[in-house]
Amino acid sequence: MIKQDIKLPWILAGYNLFWKQGINGLKIEVMAREVKKNKSSFYHHFADLEVFLEHLLNYHIERAKIIAERERQCKQIIPDLINALIEFKEDLLFSRQLRIQSNNIQFRNCYEKINDIVGDSVLEIWAEMLGLRNNQSLAKLVLKLSLDNFYLQITEESLTYEWLLNFISDFQTISEEFKNNEKKLIFKR
């Protein structure tokens, strides 16, 4: 993937800028100051910003695999998954930037790929929490919608244990309301 010893400092600097400011924050001069190298070093390793973006997105996909592995270890949403999400806050904020800028096909493809990776890792406990263990396709749909909603709402300041707990509780409430309304419809027949 990346020549760790040479390119990784650039990738990490770009990763940090991207999750904070999005694509507009990726300035070669700023990254050069961060890694304490000159701009020509950037061009030597990456040729241009497009090539760098490919490396950056591949790095994010690799991070998603690490997150998915951590999420697979979670036995329940509260508190296990919430704690795991807090642990990977910067990665979530990177994904947020991808979601916000999903009109860029490259960003949208990466966003969808990482959501597939991490979504599959939590689908079982998500379905359990929503009472949809016997309806994995519906659980997956609700998870996809909740992820889109999640990424549009989070900020560096708001992404806390309490906020995540409220966010998840809202989905539990919606699921309960849906099930209650469904039961009422069945009884009315």
Buried (B, 14 or more C-beta within 10 A) or exposed (E): EBEEEEBBBBBBBBBBBBBEEBBEBBEBEBBBEBBEBEEEBBBEBBEEBEEBBEBBBBBBBBBBEEBBEBBBEBEEBBEBBBEBBBEBBBBBBBBBBBBBBBEEEBBBEBBBBBBEBBBBBBBBBBBBBBBBEEEBEBBBEBBBEBBBBBBEEBEEEEBEEEBBBEBBEEBBEEBEEBEEEEEEEEEEE
